Amino acid sequence: MNTRPPVLPQEAALDERDGRYLRQAIALADRARERGNRPFGALIVSAQGRLMAEASNANGESGDCTAHAELSAIRLASPLFDRQELAGATLYSSAEPCVMCAGAIFWSAIGRVVYGIDAVRLRVFRGERLDQKDAELSCRDVFDASSHAIECIGPALIAEASASHEGAWKR
């Protein structure tokens, strides 16, 4: 049994644009929580700064275990924009994308991801309940296996992104 504390990733510095959009994703996470869902939000922004899609987690409302914010935003954007436009886009997520969402990012061809709280810190909020655990695989592991480049920046704005999770998880 490994009793060493987890290694916490360093916080990434963001420029003004990335900070603004990541804060919007965090606000979407807060709205998800207000509606009784787990606190996650995501948006997709084109290279020209146009909002392509935004979504909040909707697990609680929908009963759909795949209603994650990132996947929902991709489902909204992918029928409207071709893969070349998505390749130039950035997905902003309030938290590090899970394995399922990282796979959807790969399949959509989105070329850049910026996220808030990392999975290691998020696991502290989730606790040891089996229904709250995730596959302990970083989104970077999925992106590194991709046939196309996916730039990944995060964790960032950790304190702001963490606030959405304070008291939100069952112990």
C-alpha positions as CSV (number, residue, x, y, z in Angstrom):
1,M,0.0,0.0,0.0
2,N,1.4,3.4,-1.0
3,T,1.2,5.8,1.9
4,R,3.1,8.7,0.3
5,P,1.1,11.8,-0.3
6,P,0.2,12.6,-3.9
7,V,2.5,14.9,-5.9
8,L,0.5,18.0,-6.6
9,P,1.1,19.6,-10.1
10,Q,2.4,23.1,-10.2
11,E,0.0,25.9,-11.1
12,A,0.3,27.2,-14.6
13,A,0.4,30.9,-15.4
14,L,-2.3,32.2,-17.7
15,D,-2.6,35.2,-20.0
16,E,-5.6,37.6,-19.7
17,R,-7.7,35.8,-22.4
18,D,-7.2,32.3,-20.9
19,G,-7.9,33.6,-17.4
20,R,-11.1,35.2,-18.5
21,Y,-12.4,32.1,-20.3
22,L,-11.4,29.8,-17.5
23,R,-13.2,32.0,-15.0
24,Q,-16.3,31.6,-17.2
25,A,-15.9,27.8,-17.0
26,I,-15.7,28.1,-13.2
27,A,-18.9,30.2,-13.2
28,L,-20.6,27.4,-15.2
29,A,-19.4,24.9,-12.6
30,D,-21.0,27.0,-9.9
31,R,-24.3,27.1,-11.8
32,A,-24.2,23.3,-12.2
33,R,-23.8,23.0,-8.4
34,E,-26.7,25.4,-7.8
35,R,-28.9,23.1,-9.9
36,G,-27.9,20.0,-7.9
37,N,-25.2,18.7,-10.2
38,R,-21.6,18.1,-9.6
39,P,-19.6,21.3,-10.0
40,F,-18.1,21.3,-13.5
41,G,-18.3,23.7,-16.4
42,A,-16.7,24.0,-19.8
43,L,-16.7,26.2,-22.9
44,I,-15.1,26.0,-26.3
45,V,-13.7,29.1,-27.9
46,S,-12.5,29.5,-31.5
47,A,-9.0,30.8,-32.3
48,Q,-10.7,34.1,-33.2
49,G,-12.3,34.3,-29.7
50,R,-15.9,33.3,-30.7
51,L,-17.8,31.2,-28.2
52,M,-18.6,27.9,-29.9
53,A,-20.3,26.1,-27.1
54,E,-20.7,26.1,-23.3
55,A,-22.1,23.5,-20.9
56,S,-22.3,22.6,-17.2
57,N,-22.4,19.1,-15.7
58,A,-25.9,17.8,-15.8
59,N,-25.6,14.3,-14.1
60,G,-28.0,15.1,-11.3
61,E,-30.7,16.7,-13.5
62,S,-30.5,14.2,-16.4
63,G,-29.5,11.0,-14.7
64,D,-27.0,10.6,-17.5
65,C,-23.7,9.5,-16.1
66,T,-22.0,10.9,-19.3
67,A,-23.5,14.4,-19.0
68,H,-20.1,15.9,-18.1
69,A,-19.5,19.5,-19.0
70,E,-16.7,18.9,-21.5
71,L,-18.5,16.1,-23.3
72,S,-21.8,18.1,-23.5
73,A,-20.0,21.2,-24.9
74,I,-18.3,19.0,-27.6
75,R,-21.7,17.5,-28.4
76,L,-23.1,21.0,-28.9
77,A,-20.1,22.2,-31.0
78,S,-19.2,19.2,-33.2
79,P,-22.3,19.3,-35.4
80,L,-21.9,23.0,-36.0
81,F,-18.2,23.3,-36.7
82,D,-15.8,21.3,-38.9
83,R,-12.8,19.5,-37.5
84,Q,-10.4,22.2,-38.8
85,E,-12.3,24.9,-36.8
86,L,-12.3,22.7,-33.8
87,A,-8.6,22.0,-34.2
88,G,-7.9,25.7,-33.7
89,A,-10.2,26.0,-30.7
90,T,-9.6,25.9,-27.0
91,L,-11.7,23.9,-24.5
92,Y,-11.7,25.6,-21.1
93,S,-12.7,23.4,-18.2
94,S,-13.2,24.2,-14.6
95,A,-11.4,20.9,-13.8
96,E,-9.0,18.5,-15.4
97,P,-10.9,16.5,-18.0
98,C,-11.6,12.9,-17.0
99,V,-10.6,10.0,-19.3
100,M,-14.0,10.0,-21.1
101,C,-13.9,13.7,-21.7
102,A,-10.2,13.6,-22.8
103,G,-11.2,10.9,-25.3
104,A,-14.0,13.1,-26.6
105,I,-11.5,16.0,-26.9
106,F,-9.2,13.7,-29.0
107,W,-12.1,12.6,-31.2
108,S,-13.3,16.2,-31.8
109,A,-9.8,17.3,-32.8
110,I,-9.8,20.2,-30.4
111,G,-6.2,21.3,-30.3
112,R,-5.9,23.1,-26.9
113,V,-7.2,22.5,-23.4
114,V,-6.9,24.9,-20.4
115,Y,-8.2,23.6,-17.0
116,G,-8.6,24.7,-13.4
117,I,-8.3,22.2,-10.6
118,D,-6.3,19.1,-11.3
119,A,-7.5,15.5,-10.8
120,V,-5.1,15.0,-7.9
121,R,-6.6,17.9,-5.8
122,L,-10.1,17.0,-6.9
123,R,-9.7,13.5,-5.5
124,V,-9.3,15.1,-2.0
125,F,-12.8,16.6,-2.4
126,R,-14.3,13.4,-3.8
127,G,-13.1,11.3,-0.9
128,E,-13.1,7.5,-0.9
129,R,-16.7,6.8,-1.9
130,L,-16.6,4.4,-4.9
131,D,-19.5,6.3,-6.7
132,Q,-17.3,9.4,-6.7
133,K,-14.0,7.9,-7.7
134,D,-12.5,8.5,-11.2
135,A,-10.1,6.5,-13.3
136,E,-6.7,7.7,-12.0
137,L,-5.3,8.6,-15.4
138,S,-4.3,12.1,-16.4
139,C,-5.9,13.8,-19.4
140,R,-2.3,14.3,-20.5
141,D,-1.8,10.5,-20.7
142,V,-4.7,10.4,-23.2
143,F,-3.5,13.4,-25.1
144,D,0.1,12.0,-25.3
145,A,-1.4,8.9,-27.1
146,S,-3.1,11.1,-29.6
147,S,-2.2,11.1,-33.3
148,H,-2.5,14.9,-33.4
149,A,-1.1,17.5,-31.0
150,I,-3.3,18.6,-28.1
151,E,-1.8,21.4,-26.0
152,C,-2.7,21.1,-22.4
153,I,-2.4,23.9,-19.8
154,G,-3.3,23.4,-16.2
155,P,-3.9,23.3,-13.4
156,A,-4.6,27.0,-13.3
157,L,-6.5,29.3,-11.0
158,I,-6.5,26.5,-8.5
159,A,-8.0,28.4,-5.6
160,E,-10.8,29.8,-7.7
161,A,-11.6,26.4,-9.3
162,S,-11.4,24.6,-6.0
163,A,-14.0,26.9,-4.4
164,S,-16.7,25.3,-6.5
165,H,-16.0,21.9,-4.8
166,E,-15.9,23.1,-1.2
167,G,-18.7,21.1,0.5
168,A,-20.1,19.8,-2.8
169,W,-19.1,16.1,-2.4
170,K,-20.7,13.5,-0.1
171,R,-18.4,12.0,2.5
